[in-house]
Amino acid sequence: MLRRDFLRTGVLFAGGAGAVGGAMRAMARDSSADALSQAFPGLIHSARFPGEWKGKERGHIPVVTLHGLYATVETRHGMSPRHYIVRHTILRPETGTVIAAHTYDPEMDTQARSTFLLPPQCCSETLVATSFCNRHDLWVSAFVVPEASGD
């Protein structure tokens, strides 16, 4: 089974159930993406815990820029039919709830950049951005939506 198929149908996006939910709650408490990468080594990677992909962090970590309630997620990664970013997702870590997601088409998309309008309820929350590479697995980073963003 391809990694992409596993993640699409696997436990990670099953609404935070079981071990994933516990890891997400732990991550929410320590406000970093490291708890997920430690809970699922070899499957989920962060800047601090890249696992087997050490040295690949710069091109795989999702970078989030906030402008009010608009969150732009960018992965500094080339896009070709053989090696590309499959999907960006923004999650609520304590529940695993997907807030926003964008799936890329490597034949059409020239960069892995997506912009989402976050709901006002996200203000003051720590959220998680994910970037999934078809060759180098799932990468995560955490960010906080400032209270002022809801104005």
C-alpha positions in Angstrom: 0.0 0.0 0.0 1.3 3.4 -0.9 2.0 5.8 2.0 -0.4 8.3 0.5 -3.2 5.6 0.5 -2.4 4.6 4.1 -2.7 8.2 5.3 -5.9 8.8 3.4 -7.5 5.7 4.8 -5.5 5.2 8.0 -6.0 6.2 11.6 -4.3 9.6 11.3 -7.4 11.3 9.8 -10.0 9.3 11.7 -11.1 12.2 13.8 -8.4 11.9 16.5 -9.5 8.5 17.8 -7.4 6.2 20.0 -3.7 6.7 20.1 -3.8 9.6 17.6 -6.2 11.5 19.9 -3.9 11.0 22.9 -0.9 12.2 20.9 -2.8 15.2 19.6 -3.9 16.2 23.1 -0.3 15.8 24.3 0.8 18.0 21.5 -1.8 20.6 22.4 -0.4 20.7 26.0 3.2 21.2 25.0 2.2 23.5 22.1 4.7 21.9 19.6 4.6 19.5 16.7 7.1 17.3 18.4 4.7 15.1 20.4 3.1 13.8 17.1 6.5 13.0 15.6 7.5 11.3 18.8 4.3 9.3 19.1 4.5 8.1 15.5 8.3 7.9 14.7 9.0 7.1 11.1 5.5 8.2 10.0 5.2 11.8 11.2 8.1 14.2 11.2 8.8 17.6 12.7 11.7 20.1 12.5 13.1 18.7 15.7 12.4 15.1 15.0 12.9 14.4 11.3 13.7 10.7 11.7 15.1 9.0 8.7 14.6 12.2 6.7 17.2 14.3 8.6 18.4 17.0 6.3 15.1 17.2 4.4 13.4 19.5 6.9 13.7 22.8 4.9 11.8 21.4 1.9 9.1 19.6 3.9 8.1 21.6 7.1 4.9 23.5 6.5 5.5 27.2 7.1 2.5 29.2 8.2 2.1 32.9 7.7 -0.9 34.7 9.3 -2.7 37.8 8.0 -5.7 38.2 10.3 -7.7 35.0 10.1 -6.1 34.1 6.8 -3.4 31.4 7.1 -1.1 30.7 4.3 0.7 27.3 4.4 3.7 26.9 2.2 6.1 24.0 1.8 9.3 25.0 0.0 9.3 21.9 -2.1 9.5 21.4 -5.9 6.4 20.0 -7.6 6.9 17.3 -10.3 4.8 14.3 -11.2 7.4 12.0 -9.5 8.0 14.0 -6.3 5.5 16.4 -4.9 3.5 17.7 -1.9 0.2 15.8 -1.9 -1.7 17.8 0.7 -1.7 20.6 3.2 -4.0 20.4 6.2 -4.7 22.5 9.3 -5.9 20.6 12.3 -7.2 21.3 15.8 -4.7 19.2 17.9 -6.9 18.5 20.9 -9.5 16.7 18.7 -7.8 16.0 15.4 -10.5 18.0 13.7 -9.6 19.1 10.2 -10.2 22.8 9.9 -9.0 23.3 6.3 -7.3 21.2 3.6 -6.0 21.4 0.1 -4.9 18.5 -2.1 -2.5 19.3 -4.9 -2.3 18.0 -8.5 1.4 17.5 -9.4 0.5 17.9 -13.1 -1.2 21.3 -12.6 0.2 22.9 -9.4 3.6 24.5 -9.6 4.0 25.3 -5.9 2.8 23.9 -2.6 1.1 27.0 -1.2 -2.4 27.3 0.1 -4.4 30.0 1.8 -7.3 29.3 4.2 -9.8 31.5 6.1 -9.8 30.2 9.7 -12.9 30.4 11.8 -12.9 33.1 14.5 -13.1 30.3 17.1 -9.5 29.5 16.4 -8.2 32.7 18.0 -5.7 32.0 20.8 -5.5 28.4 19.8 -2.5 26.3 18.9 -3.2 24.7 15.5 -1.2 22.2 13.5 -0.3 22.5 9.8 0.6 19.3 7.9 2.5 18.8 4.7 2.5 15.4 3.1 5.2 14.5 0.6 4.6 11.5 -1.7 8.2 10.3 -0.9 9.1 11.7 2.5 5.9 11.2 4.5 4.0 13.6 6.8 5.5 16.7 8.3 4.0 18.9 11.0 4.4 22.3 12.5 2.4 24.1 15.2 1.3 27.7 15.2 -0.8 30.0 17.4 -3.6 32.2 16.0 -3.3 35.5 17.9 -6.4 36.9 19.6 -6.0 40.1 17.6 -6.6 38.0 14.4 -10.3 37.8 15.3 -10.9 41.5 15.1 
